[in-house]
Structures are given as C-alpha cells and as structure tokens.
C-alpha cells in the first residue's frame, strides 16, 4: 500500500542510488547460482508487513536452492536478518513518503515509477554482473515498473496478489465487460451486479477503486495502476498461449513417435562445443527435433543455433505437454529426477546425457534397471559427439530388436506409473498412510 502521512511531507529528491549500495559487493556472496528477485510494495502498512514476513520465511524454507533475493524500497531493519537481503532501493520519497499536500497523485506516480524503475534495474544488473543472473521477479500490486524491467531484460515476472481472490475476480471482470454497467449505476448503491463465479454483489460492496468517478483522485490513480496491470496480464496470457500454440501445432503435424525432444532442465548449462555437437547429431539423424535452449545458456555461451532441416528451437516449453504428445518418440535428457519421472510417466524412451549431482545414477537406473533408455558415451573431454548421439537415437528409435525392447519397456513403466498413482496404487496408499500418521 502507498503510505499517506497525516501531514504533508516535503518531496525529497531521489538519493544517489549508489549511496544505498556503497557497502555492497554482489560478487562477495557465497552462492553464485541464479536467483529469484522478490519485490514488495513501497512503505507497506503493518498488515502487509506481517503478510510479507510470513511469505518471506515460507520462501526461504521451501524454495532453496536457488537463493532468493529480497528487494525492498523501505529501510526495515527486521528484513536485514534474512540471509539473502539486499539494501533497499530508492523510490524518490526516502524520508517521509508521499504527502498529498505537496504533490498531486499523477506527479507522484510519475516520480515513483521513474525512480523505482531506474534503481531496481541497477540492482538487477548488479546481480547479473556479479554472477547471479535473476531468473524470476515476483512483485506485489502497485509495482508495475517491475513489468517494464522484466520485459526489457527478458526475465519472467509473477504477480503475488495480496488481496482476496474475490477482489481479484472483481477487478478482472470490471476490466473485461462490466465497467460500463457499474459506471451506469454508480449512484445506485443497492444495484446488484452478478460477476461470473461470485455471489451477487451490490454496488456498495465493490472495492472503492471501481466506484470512483474522479480520475485525478487517489482512487482514480490507483485504478489506473490496476488497469495497466490487468492489460499486461492479458497481453502476457495471449503471448504465452500463442507461444505454446506454435510448438504444439508443430508437433501436431509430425508422425507418431517421430520427434526427438531435447531439454537439459532449468539449471544445467551446456558449453558451446557440446551444444554444437548436439545440433550436429540432430541434423545428421534426419529426424524432426524440438530443442530447448534456455536464454541464459544461449547468452553465456554466445550460442547461435540454426534450426535448419526439420527442427524447432525454443527457449522454453511445457515439458509435460510435450512428453504427453504422441509425436514424441525420444527424450534426450540430463536425467534430472523430475525429467526422468516425467519421461517414465509418459512412456517416452530416453537418451541420457547426465551432467552432475544424482544424474549419473538416474541414467544408470534408466539404462540398466528399467531398460527404457541408453546412456551416451563421452570423449576424453567429457563431450558427447554428434555421431554418438546419432548412434543412440538410432538405437532407441530404430527398427532393431534393441529399440523395440526399449520402447516396450518404456510403455510398461508408463502403465506401472499410472497404476501406482491411481486409487489403491502403491503411491496413493503410501501418501494416504503418511497423511494419517501426521494428522
């Protein structure tokens, strides 16, 4: 929430952002892995502070690794006890907040957005320069500047809604067909509005922002912020759907079991030599392929991948939707546990290129115990050559007896996985037993 002091405050020019940062060296952090930036609203009220602290501790307990960095425009010393706290960024009103007696709302919004956007951008770029690329920005309402920053830097952003879901639904429908109706009956407080999914509400029950008639008021300014936010969410939803539609439509045109799907998860980085060998092998295999190359991997290794032939290269895809598609006949994977389980669940044979941690053991299970894939051989430098990948793909997807056996076992494990999670299956029973013990 925007803090509105009882007495007008003198507008304070934005401090030099580096005054905030003079004692911080982002490269001094022990963790050098990608992080998620969490941004909170300016000068939150007490209830929002409590809600934020609860969320902060849950994130710290549940979402590591990777580390999460907290960016906050208010100097709250209690936040500094959090292990991944960074100093606050300046919003241009560093001393007493916004005083309506000195600035009108529109001028305040302009100053706040300009300063916040500039100074948060500096923080994010310092993290990137310090070897901690930001992979996601989580923001609350009123920080629409985050949308600009995330879009410019190509970072996914997530809205953390801190009001009731019913309020979110009300705003959504207000901006999607109900605005003219509400404005027509704005003076009839007993007029009933029926939003889809909600019980009937009278005009007096609605949030004050949607009942404002003065665009120059505080409510009017805040409603404008909400309008910007929902317009962005609409655009993002359309973009995501169009992106999904592109590669799913591409899969729809392929023959059953013909496509090679290649993805190495959200953390593993493939060096330039390895990626070039993979692309070389895919093209030599003469099979259609869907290759996922994350943006951070592409930028770090200066990769320039020419799709060529019958291939498609994307920066992200819905792996579950892809693996469930009938056209996918093989998964070239790093053998992270999530990817391994998803491939088993959908009955897709694997070519394993393990990188680190548990992945070598997972690859061993795939090849030797479950028999639903093969592990690729590496050269003296640890690189899987293009010809080796061609050999593995032919082994898994070809007509030889070994390929038929691998695909048959993949189907068997798909049936076993389905049985385990169904009612009365082993996974279902184990979960129920666990819940009974702790309840």
C-alpha positions in Angstrom: 0.0 0.0 0.0 1.1 3.6 -0.6 1.9 5.3 2.8 0.0 8.5 3.2 1.3 10.6 6.1 -1.1 12.7 8.1 1.0 15.8 7.5 2.3 16.8 4.1 5.9 15.9 3.5 8.5 17.8 1.5 9.4 16.0 -1.6 12.9 14.5 -1.3 14.9 14.2 -4.5 15.9 10.6 -5.1 19.2 9.8 -3.4 22.1 8.7 -5.4 21.4 5.1 -5.7 25.0 4.1 -5.1 24.8 5.6 -1.6 22.4 2.8 -0.8 24.9 0.3 -2.4 28.3 1.6 -1.4 29.0 -1.2 1.1 27.6 -4.0 -1.1 29.7 -6.1 -3.4 27.3 -8.6 -5.1 30.2 -10.8 -6.0 31.0 -11.4 -2.3 28.0 -13.7 -1.9 29.0 -17.3 -1.4 26.2 -18.5 -3.7 26.8 -17.9 -7.3 23.7 -19.7 -8.7 20.7 -18.0 -10.4 18.4 -16.2 -8.0 14.8 -15.0 -7.9 14.2 -11.4 -7.0 11.2 -10.7 -4.7 9.9 -7.1 -4.7 7.4 -5.7 -2.2 5.2 -2.6 -2.2 6.6 0.7 -1.1 6.3 1.5 2.6 3.8 -1.2 3.5 1.4 -0.9 6.3 1.6 -3.2 9.4 -0.8 -5.9 8.0 1.2 -6.0 4.7 4.5 -6.3 6.6 3.2 -9.3 8.6 1.9 -10.9 5.4 5.2 -10.2 3.7 7.3 -11.7 6.6 5.3 -14.9 6.6 5.8 -15.2 2.8 9.5 -14.5 3.1 10.0 -17.3 5.6 8.0 -19.7 3.6 10.0 -18.9 0.5 13.3 -19.3 2.4 12.2 -22.7 3.7 10.6 -24.1 0.6 12.3 -22.6 -2.4 16.0 -23.2 -2.0 18.1 -23.7 -3.9 18.2 -21.3 -5.8 18.6 -18.4 -3.4 16.0 -15.6 -3.4 17.0 -12.0 -3.1 14.7 -9.6 -1.4 14.5 -6.1 -2.8 12.6 -3.6 -0.7 12.1 0.2 -1.0 11.7 0.7 2.7 14.5 0.6 5.3 13.1 -2.1 7.7 15.9 -3.4 9.9 14.0 -6.6 10.6 14.3 -7.6 7.0 18.1 -7.4 7.2 18.2 -10.5 9.3 17.1 -12.6 6.2 20.2 -14.3 4.7 19.5 -13.1 1.1 18.5 -9.5 2.0 19.8 -6.6 -0.1 19.7 -2.9 0.9 16.5 -1.0 -0.1 16.2 0.8 -3.4 15.2 4.4 -3.6 11.7 5.4 -4.8 12.4 9.1 -4.6 10.5 9.5 -1.3 13.0 8.2 1.1 12.3 10.2 4.2 8.6 10.6 4.8 6.8 9.0 1.9 4.2 10.7 -0.3 2.4 13.8 1.0 -0.7 14.8 -0.9 -0.3 18.4 0.2 2.8 18.8 -1.9 2.3 16.7 -5.0 -0.7 15.7 -7.0 -1.2 12.0 -7.5 -0.2 11.9 -11.2 3.1 13.7 -10.4 3.8 11.3 -7.6 3.1 8.3 -9.8 5.5 9.6 -12.4 8.3 10.3 -9.9 7.8 7.0 -8.1 7.8 4.9 -11.3 10.8 6.6 -12.8 13.0 6.3 -9.7 11.9 2.8 -8.8 12.4 1.5 -12.4 15.9 3.0 -12.6 17.1 1.8 -9.2 15.6 -1.7 -9.3 17.2 -2.0 -12.8 20.6 -1.1 -11.3 20.1 -3.8 -8.6 19.1 -6.5 -11.0 22.0 -5.7 -13.4 24.5 -5.7 -10.4 23.3 -9.2 -9.5 23.7 -10.3 -13.1 27.2 -8.7 -13.3 28.1 -10.5 -10.0 27.4 -13.9 -11.5 23.9 -14.3 -10.1 21.5 -14.0 -13.0 17.9 -13.3 -12.0 15.5 -16.0 -13.3 12.2 -14.6 -12.0 10.9 -11.4 -10.5 8.0 -11.7 -8.0 6.2 -8.5 -7.3 3.1 -7.3 -5.5 0.4 -4.8 -6.6 1.4 -1.2 -7.4 4.9 -2.1 -8.6 4.1 -2.0 -12.3 7.6 -0.8 -13.0 8.7 -4.4 -12.5 6.8 -5.3 -15.6 8.8 -2.8 -17.7 12.1 -4.1 -16.2 11.3 -7.8 -16.6 10.2 -7.2 -20.2 13.3 -5.2 -21.1 15.7 -7.8 -19.5 13.7 -10.9 -20.7 13.1 -12.1 -17.2 9.8 -13.9 -16.3 7.7 -12.0 -13.8 5.0 -13.2 -11.4 2.3 -11.1 -9.7 1.9 -12.0 -6.0 -1.7 -11.0 -5.2 -2.1 -9.9 -1.6 -5.8 -9.3 -1.5 -8.8 -11.7 -1.6 -9.3 -13.8 -4.7 -12.8 -12.5 -4.9 -11.4 -9.0 -5.2 -9.1 -10.1 -8.0 -12.0 -11.6 -9.8 -14.0 -8.4 -9.3 -11.2 -6.3 -10.8 -10.8 -8.8 -13.7 -14.5 -8.6 -14.7 -14.6 -4.8 -14.2 -11.9 -4.5 -16.9 -13.5 -7.2 -19.0 -17.0 -6.2 -19.8 -18.6 -4.8 -16.6 -17.0 -1.4 -16.4 -19.8 0.4 -18.3 -22.5 -1.3 -16.3 -21.0 -0.4 -13.0 -20.4 3.2 -14.1 -24.1 3.5 -15.3 -25.4 2.6 -11.8 -22.6 4.1 -9.7 -25.0 6.2 -7.7 -27.4 3.3 -7.0 -25.7 1.6 -4.1 -28.3 -1.1 -3.9 -27.9 -2.1 -7.6 -26.9 -5.8 -7.9 -24.0 -6.9 -10.1 -23.6 -10.6 -10.9 -20.0 -11.4 -11.7 -19.3 -15.0 -13.0 -18.1 -17.2 -10.2 -19.1 -14.8 -7.4 -22.3 -14.4 -5.4 -24.4 -11.3 -6.3 -22.8 -8.1 -5.1 -24.4 -4.6 -4.6 -22.6 -1.5 -5.8 -21.8 -0.6 -2.2 -20.0 -4.0 -1.7 -17.5 -3.3 -4.5 -13.9 -2.1 -3.9 -13.9 1.7 -3.7 -11.5 2.0 -6.7 -14.1 0.7 -9.2 -16.7 3.1 -7.8 -14.5 6.2 -8.3 -15.6 8.9 -10.7 -12.7 11.3 -10.3 -9.7 10.1 -12.3 -7.5 12.7 -10.6 -8.2 11.3 -7.1 -6.0 8.8 -5.3 -8.6 6.1 -6.0 -8.6 7.1 -9.7 -4.8 6.9 -9.8 -4.7 3.5 -8.2 -7.5 2.3 -10.6 -5.2 3.4 -13.4 -2.4 1.3 -12.0 -4.7 -1.7 -11.8 -5.8 -1.2 -15.4 -2.2 -1.2 -16.5 -1.6 -4.4 -14.5 -4.5 -6.3 -16.0 -3.7 -5.1 -19.5 -0.2 -6.5 -19.1 -1.6 -9.8 -17.7 -3.9 -10.1 -20.7 -1.1 -9.5 -23.1 1.2 -12.0 -21.3 -1.6 -14.6 -21.4 -2.1 -14.1 -25.1 1.6 -14.3 -25.7 2.1 -17.4 -23.6 -0.8 -19.1 -25.4 0.5 -18.1 -28.8 4.0 -19.4 -27.9 2.5 -22.8 -26.7 0.3 -22.9 -29.8 3.4 -22.6 -32.0 5.3 -25.6 -30.9 2.3 -27.7 -30.1 0.9 -27.1 -33.6 4.4 -28.0 -34.9 4.1 -31.3 -33.0 0.6 -32.0 -34.3 2.0 -32.1 -37.9 4.6 -34.8 -37.1 4.1 -38.6 -37.3 3.6 -40.6 -34.1 6.8 -41.4 -32.3 9.0 -39.5 -34.8 10.2 -36.4 -32.9 13.3 -36.2 -30.7 12.7 -33.8 -27.7 15.9 -32.4 -26.2 16.0 -30.4 -22.9 18.5 -30.1 -20.1 16.4 -28.7 -17.3 16.5 -25.3 -15.6 20.0 -25.4 -14.1 22.4 -27.4 -16.3 24.5 -25.4 -18.7 25.8 -26.9 -21.9 29.0 -25.4 -23.2 29.3 -24.2 -26.8 31.2 -27.3 -28.0 28.7 -29.7 -26.5 25.7 -27.8 -27.9 27.3 -27.7 -31.4 27.8 -31.4 -31.3 24.2 -32.0 -30.2 22.9 -29.9 -33.0 25.2 -31.6 -35.4 24.0 -35.0 -34.3 20.3 -34.0 -34.5 20.7 -32.8 -38.1 22.6 -35.9 -39.1 19.9 -38.2 -37.6 17.4 -36.8 -40.2 14.7 -36.9 -37.5 12.5 -34.0 -36.6 13.5 -32.5 -33.3 12.3 -30.0 -30.7 15.3 -28.5 -28.9 15.1 -26.3 -25.8 18.0 -23.9 -25.2 17.4 -21.6 -22.3 18.1 -17.9 -22.9 20.7 -17.7 -20.1 22.6 -20.7 -21.6 22.4 -19.1 -25.1 23.8 -15.8 -23.8 26.5 -17.2 -21.6 27.9 -19.4 -24.4 27.2 -17.0 -27.2 25.2 -19.7 -29.0 23.8 -19.2 -32.4 21.7 -22.1 -33.4 20.4 -22.5 -36.9 17.3 -24.7 -36.8 17.6 -25.8 -40.3 16.1 -29.0 -41.7 13.1 -30.4 -39.7 13.9 -28.9 -36.3 12.5 -26.3 -34.0 14.4 -24.4 -31.3 12.6 -22.8 -28.3 13.8 -21.1 -25.1 11.1 -22.8 -23.0 8.2 -25.2 -23.4 5.7 -27.1 -21.2 7.6 -30.3 -20.8 4.6 -32.2 -19.6 2.6 -31.3 -22.6 5.4 -32.1 -25.0 6.2 -35.5 -23.4 2.5 -36.4 -23.4 2.3 -35.7 -27.2 2.0 -38.8 -29.4 4.6 -37.4 -31.9 7.4 -37.5 -29.3 9.4 -40.7 -29.7 12.6 -40.0 -27.6 13.7 -37.6 -24.8 17.4 -36.6 -24.8 17.8 -35.5 -21.2 20.3 -34.6 -18.5 18.4 -37.1 -16.3 17.3 -34.7 -13.6 14.9 -36.6 -11.3 11.8 -34.6 -12.4 12.6 -35.1 -16.1 13.3 -38.8 -15.5 10.0 -39.3 -13.7 8.0 -37.4 -16.3 9.5 -39.4 -19.1 8.7 -42.6 -17.3 5.1 -41.5 -16.6 4.5 -40.7 -20.3 6.3 -43.8 -21.6 9.0 -41.9 -23.6 12.3 -43.7 -24.1 15.4 -41.7 -23.1 18.9 -40.9 -24.3 20.8 -39.9 -21.2 23.4 -37.1 -21.0 23.9 -36.8 -17.2 25.8 -33.7 -16.0 26.1 -33.6 -12.2 24.6 -34.5 -8.8 22.2 -37.5 -8.9 22.0 -37.6 -12.7 24.6 -40.2 -13.4 22.8 -42.6 -11.1 19.5 -41.8 -12.6 21.0 -42.6 -16.0 22.2 -45.9 -14.7 18.7 -46.7 -13.5 17.2 -45.8 -16.9 19.6 -48.0 -18.8 20.4 -50.9 -16.6 17.5 -51.4 -14.2 14.4 -50.1 -16.1 15.8 -50.7 -19.6 13.8 -47.8 -21.1 16.8 -45.9 -22.5 20.5 -45.7 -23.1 23.4 -43.6 -21.7 25.5 -41.8 -24.2 29.3 -42.2 -24.2 31.6 -39.2 -23.9 35.1 -38.5 -25.3 38.2 -37.6 -23.3 36.9 -34.0 -22.7 33.5 -35.2 -21.4 31.7 -34.2 -24.6 29.1 -36.3 -26.3 30.0 -36.2 -30.0 27.4 -35.8 -32.8 28.0 -39.3 -34.1 27.5 -40.8 -30.7 24.1 -39.0 -30.4 23.1 -40.3 -33.8 24.0 -43.8 -32.7 22.0 -43.5 -29.5 18.9 -42.1 -31.3 19.0 -44.9 -33.9 19.3 -47.5 -31.1 16.3 -46.1 -29.2 14.1 -45.1 -32.2 15.2 -47.6 -34.9 13.7 -50.9 -36.0 16.3 -53.2 -34.5 15.3 -55.6 -31.7 17.0 -53.4 -29.1 15.0 -50.4 -30.0 11.7 -52.4 -29.9 12.7 -53.7 -26.5 13.5 -50.2 -25.1 10.2 -48.8 -26.3 8.2 -51.8 -25.0 9.8 -51.4 -21.5 9.0 -47.6 -21.6 5.4 -48.5 -22.2 5.5 -51.0 -19.3 6.8 -48.3 -17.0 4.2 -45.9 -18.1 1.5 -48.4 -17.1 3.2 -49.1 -13.8 3.4 -45.4 -13.0 -0.3 -44.9 -13.9 -1.2 -47.8 -11.7 0.9 -46.6 -8.7 -0.8 -43.1 -8.6 -4.3 -44.4 -9.2 -6.7 -45.1 -6.3 -5.4 -48.1 -4.4 -2.0 -47.9 -6.1 1.3 -48.0 -4.1 2.0 -44.3 -4.3 -1.6 -43.4 -3.4 -1.6 -45.8 -0.4 1.8 -44.5 0.8 0.7 -40.9 0.6 -2.5 -41.7 2.5 -0.6 -43.6 5.2 1.7 -40.7 5.6 -1.1 -38.2 5.9 -2.8 -40.4 8.6 0.4 -40.5 10.6 0.8 -36.8 10.7 -2.8 -35.8 11.1 
